[in-house]
Amino acid sequence: MPEFKTSDGLRLVYDDDGDGTPILCLSGLTRNAEDFEPVLPYLLGEHRVIRLDYRGRGRSQRAPDWRDYTVPTEARDVVELLDHLGLPQAAILGTSRGGLIAMALALTHKARLTGVCLVDIGPELDAAGLDAIVDYVGRPPEARTLDEAALMLATQMEGFRDVPAERWREEAARRYRDTGDGLELRYDARLGEAIKAGAAPAADLWPLFDALAGLPLALIRGAESDLLSRVTADEMARRRPDMVVAHVPGRGHVPFLDEPEALEALNEWTMLL
């Protein structure tokens, strides 16, 4: 289990697989490196795939102060990971929070990026999706077993259709840890405090999106997303007519990335790197 130490002394864990063009996978707010397991087989072979557990998520160490759970701090962690790996540049496949970090890096460390694929995230975030995030982050799971959690996900995840039961079971295992005496979160519950205290990114992110100019860019959006509207996605495409775009049917926030539409977009994007 490879790891490195950040400049403020936290031990962060990452996975590093394959050879070729480096792609750094950055997950959503409360998620971890395992989020990219469905798409990993499609990326390996021609790409070196690096997946990071942010501070306070997955296998990585928790921050002593929850105020350190911010996009700028996590962007700094990403740069330090690249330095640790001796990588001058990498492409970023960023889901939700990971896409925000990628846009922040485009503004502050653009020379370190070879391309960005945004997954169900953009420079304007819908209130309904944001409210849902604030509501669930930090709450202990109501389900007592992974099977119960899988059933809850299947009924509560907005916009998802035709998802096999086994996929929801896999998703539950990525979100929760079975202690044998119930489930626990696989992230620091104090993330909820960070979000409610305003540690979430600012509402106007268009300057960060515009900072992606010149980089190979893709957007993979859940067609039923409650966080990234079609109107915002269309404006992103208007500003970047060269952007690879996929709207994945039957998916909300966020697609699993192994859907045919997502894989087609990823293939087109990686050809540009």
C-alpha atoms as one frame of an Amber mdcrd trajectory, in Angstrom:
protein
   0.000   0.000   0.000   2.036   2.997  -1.221   1.821   6.199   0.771   3.487
   9.575   1.177   3.578  12.321   3.783   2.181  15.765   3.096   3.950  18.992
   4.003   1.739  19.287   7.090   2.589  15.749   8.184  -0.400  13.632   7.106
   0.050  10.127   5.723  -1.920   9.776   2.486  -2.417   6.466   0.689  -2.637
   5.994  -3.061  -2.695   3.228  -5.678  -0.359   3.234  -8.659  -1.020   0.699
 -11.423   0.049   0.168 -15.002   2.388   1.952 -17.373   1.982   4.655 -19.962
   0.386   8.080 -19.910  -0.248   8.977 -16.252  -3.858   9.609 -15.265  -4.542
  10.738 -11.715  -8.019   9.768 -10.520  -9.602  12.065  -7.932 -12.879  10.996
  -6.350 -15.877  12.795  -4.890 -16.155  14.615  -1.574 -16.658  11.621   0.726
 -15.366   8.924  -1.583 -12.062   7.155  -2.116  -9.797   5.443  -4.633 -12.107
   2.434  -4.918 -14.632   4.592  -6.768 -12.618   4.054  -9.937 -12.562   0.247
  -9.791 -15.351  -0.091 -12.410 -13.359   1.900 -14.983  -9.871   0.719 -13.997
  -9.778  -2.276 -16.393 -10.557   0.043 -19.309  -7.777   2.479 -18.464  -4.992
   0.025 -17.715  -2.909  -1.212 -20.620  -2.052   2.118 -22.170  -2.140   4.269
 -19.049  -0.561   4.534 -15.643  -3.489   4.965 -13.292  -2.911   6.668  -9.943
  -5.773   6.831  -7.456  -5.556   8.951  -4.321  -7.375   8.646  -1.024  -7.713
  12.281   0.073  -6.902  13.293   3.624  -9.593  11.902   5.896 -10.918   9.454
   3.309 -10.457   5.749   2.766  -7.098   4.520   4.048  -5.538   7.956   4.495
  -4.941   9.696   7.791  -7.480  12.149   9.161  -6.599  15.808   9.539  -6.300
  17.026  13.152  -8.355  20.097  12.194 -11.452  19.632  10.030 -10.870  23.126
   8.641  -8.125  21.571   6.520 -10.733  19.732   4.445 -10.793  22.320   1.670
 -10.260  22.264  -2.086  -7.064  24.412  -1.896  -5.498  22.133   0.733  -6.443
  18.991  -1.177  -5.093  20.546  -4.393  -1.795  21.109  -2.585  -1.826  17.444
  -1.559  -2.219  16.474  -5.225   0.805  18.543  -6.256   2.826  16.986  -3.443
   1.781  13.514  -4.608   3.005  14.309  -8.130   6.270  15.554  -6.630   6.555
  12.388  -4.546   6.087  10.268  -7.675   8.548  12.356  -9.667   5.855  13.194
 -12.205   6.199  16.625 -13.808   2.726  16.267 -15.344  -0.398  14.115 -15.298
  -3.933  14.142 -16.642  -6.739  14.275 -14.084  -9.938  12.262 -14.140 -11.908
  14.143 -11.506 -15.297  13.110 -10.156 -17.285  15.870  -8.435 -14.871  17.167
  -5.745 -12.022  15.783  -7.844 -13.129  17.933 -10.759 -13.169  21.018  -8.536
  -9.611  20.222  -7.487  -8.616  19.808 -11.143 -10.055  23.219 -12.021  -8.284
  24.794  -9.055  -5.004  23.276 -10.254  -5.618  24.642 -13.747  -5.611  28.090
 -12.173  -2.601  27.593  -9.883  -0.468  24.776 -11.369  -1.542  24.483 -14.995
   1.920  23.361 -16.118   1.429  20.149 -14.100  -1.658  19.132 -16.119  -1.815
  17.375 -19.480  -5.610  17.219 -19.591  -8.754  17.104 -17.454 -11.898  14.991
 -17.559 -14.667  16.401 -15.366 -17.224  13.894 -14.103 -20.603  15.418 -13.251
 -19.156  18.696 -12.052 -18.929  22.181 -13.468 -18.586  25.852 -12.586 -22.210
  26.172 -11.448 -23.751  23.753  -8.958 -27.501  23.289  -8.595 -28.984  24.091
  -5.192 -30.892  20.810  -4.964 -27.754  18.755  -5.354 -25.793  20.931  -2.933
 -28.540  20.688  -0.317 -28.539  16.902  -0.645 -24.772  16.811  -0.079 -24.966
  19.049   3.000 -27.754  16.844   4.351 -25.910  13.511   4.145 -22.236  14.338
   4.747 -21.144  13.221   8.196 -24.346  11.356   9.050 -23.775   7.818  10.338
 -25.350   5.113   8.171 -28.844   4.038   9.161 -28.334   0.598   7.632 -26.812
  -2.091   9.833 -25.409  -4.310   7.074 -23.987  -3.825   3.597 -26.985  -5.627
   2.141 -29.308  -3.160   3.859 -27.140  -0.273   2.657 -27.311  -1.576  -0.911
 -31.115  -1.602  -0.783 -31.130   1.949   0.574 -28.853   3.164  -2.198 -31.040
   1.509  -4.825 -34.096   3.378  -3.565 -32.523   6.718  -2.585 -30.032   7.497
  -5.354 -31.741  10.042  -7.590 -31.754   9.505 -11.334 -30.327   5.977 -11.456
 -32.100   3.336 -13.529 -31.369  -0.265 -14.498 -28.588  -0.761 -11.968 -28.045
  -4.435 -11.022 -28.374  -5.323  -7.332 -24.768  -6.507  -7.223 -23.570  -3.075
  -8.334 -25.380  -1.438  -5.432 -23.780  -3.990  -3.102 -20.350  -3.020  -4.471
 -21.184   0.647  -4.030 -22.245   0.075  -0.444 -18.907  -1.602   0.301 -17.069
   1.402  -1.137 -19.016   3.807   1.064 -19.180   1.911   4.357 -17.015  -0.372
   6.452 -18.634  -3.411   8.057 -17.353  -3.594  11.635 -19.252  -6.768  12.475
 -21.368  -4.626  14.798 -22.873  -2.314  12.231 -21.538  -0.016   9.523 -19.263
   2.986   9.793 -18.358   5.721   7.347 -15.191   5.329   5.299 -14.386   8.998
   5.726 -13.984  11.498   8.530 -17.484  12.500   9.626 -16.127  15.987  10.397
 -16.314  16.658   6.663 -19.893  17.592   7.455 -18.648  20.363   9.719 -16.319
  21.602   6.976 -19.136  21.796   4.436 -21.588  23.466   6.793 -18.955  25.966
   7.938 -18.428  27.160   4.389 -15.345  25.133   3.494 -17.106  24.189   0.245
 -15.872  25.944  -2.917 -17.188  29.353  -3.903 -20.287  29.486  -6.077 -18.666
  31.279  -9.040 -16.218  28.828 -10.576 -16.265  30.075 -14.169 -12.761  31.586
 -13.872 -11.491  28.168 -12.814 -13.227  26.491 -15.743 -11.840  29.081 -18.145
  -8.370  28.333 -16.768  -8.640  24.921 -18.471  -8.150  26.640 -21.840  -5.708
  24.795 -24.053  -5.911  21.509 -22.139  -7.601  18.415 -23.586 -10.963  18.510
 -21.833 -13.898  16.157 -21.400 -17.169  16.245 -19.476 -19.038  13.100 -18.469
 -22.399  14.000 -16.952 -25.195  11.932 -15.508 -28.166  12.839 -17.681 -30.364
  12.924 -14.542 -27.831  14.771 -12.375 -29.198  17.003  -9.628 -25.852  18.807
  -9.245 -24.809  19.672 -12.808 -27.661  20.944 -14.966 -27.912  20.525 -18.721
 -27.940  24.334 -19.006 -24.559  24.592 -17.274 -23.139  21.708 -19.297 -24.276
  23.387 -22.516 -22.610  26.650 -21.493 -19.400  24.737 -20.750 -19.573  23.250
 -24.231 -20.235  26.667 -25.755 -17.112  28.060 -24.105 -15.113  24.976 -25.039
 -16.492  23.660 -28.351 -13.585  21.195 -28.489 -14.631  19.586 -25.183 -15.583
  15.912 -25.376 -19.098  15.608 -23.912 -21.170  12.630 -22.791 -24.561  12.667
 -21.086 -24.998   9.199 -19.573 -28.662   8.111 -19.591 -30.155   6.554 -16.482
 -27.502   8.050 -14.242 -27.589  10.836 -11.686 -24.703  12.149  -9.628 -22.338
  10.471 -10.503 -22.014   7.904 -13.348 -20.031   4.755 -12.585 -17.795   5.464
 -15.635 -18.090   1.991 -17.149 -21.260   2.887 -19.063 -20.799   2.766 -22.874
 -21.279   6.530 -23.236 -18.710   7.244 -20.504 -16.177   4.816 -21.955 -16.556
   6.301 -25.425 -15.880   9.787 -24.040 -12.924   8.574 -21.999 -11.421   6.867
 -25.031 -11.799  10.016 -27.139 -10.270  12.152 -24.362  -7.318   9.866 -23.700
  -6.481   9.888 -27.404  -5.835  13.628 -27.021  -3.411  13.331 -24.121
